[in-house]
């Protein structure tokens, strides 16, 4: 049984803060125990990471993920390639990880710089090791109901809603953003949980017409503080998946204008400390689950 999550409210409002940081910490604690169990059987979960090129943000994300792995006892194996690497060499590495019984999860850090073909790498990855949940097979499984790892950010959002007992079934969920890693799988996961789902994107007109109808509003558009309080239905649950760097401001800024949104929302995720830590926790959870599956298949 987990500890109850903190029930804190955004300053001077009735909006419950959905504390992804606290939940992620609890998940990590439980993962440590599962890793220890695996280790008694001589198995150490291992996440292999492919990092191509010199994008500083990608390097930071990979460092964060590697540190998170180590914090729960998962071994992380980072292979860094120059942007001049050949497609064949990367594909050979994916093949080697697919075949390696000591590698339980593989993450291909996005973006792989052009002219390299990131989609071809994702297609080559064994779906049983796709702990990031973003290969075509894993995403297709969301449509067909087959078993696969869930894409980490939307899976983290569903896990956070569940942990706070926020009902999804029968609610109108509006997802702003339709990216392959976030908006689309988010919409499908909400649909699979029997929400009525609307997907908005950059050609949606007028956006506020749709956002104002949302019982659950997920902002995943990558535009700092774009969703303001007047675009939100009073009492809505607001999930801010965004993180944006804004010149002249320290730290990350979400896609939601927190102060005005918290005045009308019944619950809201902060940035930082909301969706971000949940994404990393889901990557760790999927990796441990993968190791457990390989262990039980082997026994
Ligand atoms: P993305 O690939 O750039 O996609 C953005 C989506 O938003 C697109 O579908 C785009 O529509 C839509 N959009 C852009 N401007 C819009 C507008 N004015 N009105 C309505 N829709 C609009 O971004 P992403 O990778 O999904 O990421 C979205 C946000 O989540 C970013 O802030 C990113 O940093 C963050 N993120 C967070 C995590 C996490 O762990 N917390 C993980 C991944 C991403 P079109 O399709 O029409 O272009």
Boltz pocket constraint, residues with backbone or C-beta under 6 A from the ligand:
constraints:
  - pocket:
      binder: B
      contacts: [[A, 153], [A, 176], [A, 177], [A, 178], [A, 179], [A, 180], [A, 181], [A, 182], [A, 183], [A, 200], [A, 201], [A, 202], [A, 203], [A, 204], [A, 207], [A, 219], [A, 220], [A, 221], [A, 222], [A, 223], [A, 240], [A, 241], [A, 242], [A, 243], [A, 244], [A, 253], [A, 255], [A, 275], [A, 276], [A, 279], [A, 280]]
      max_distance: 6.0
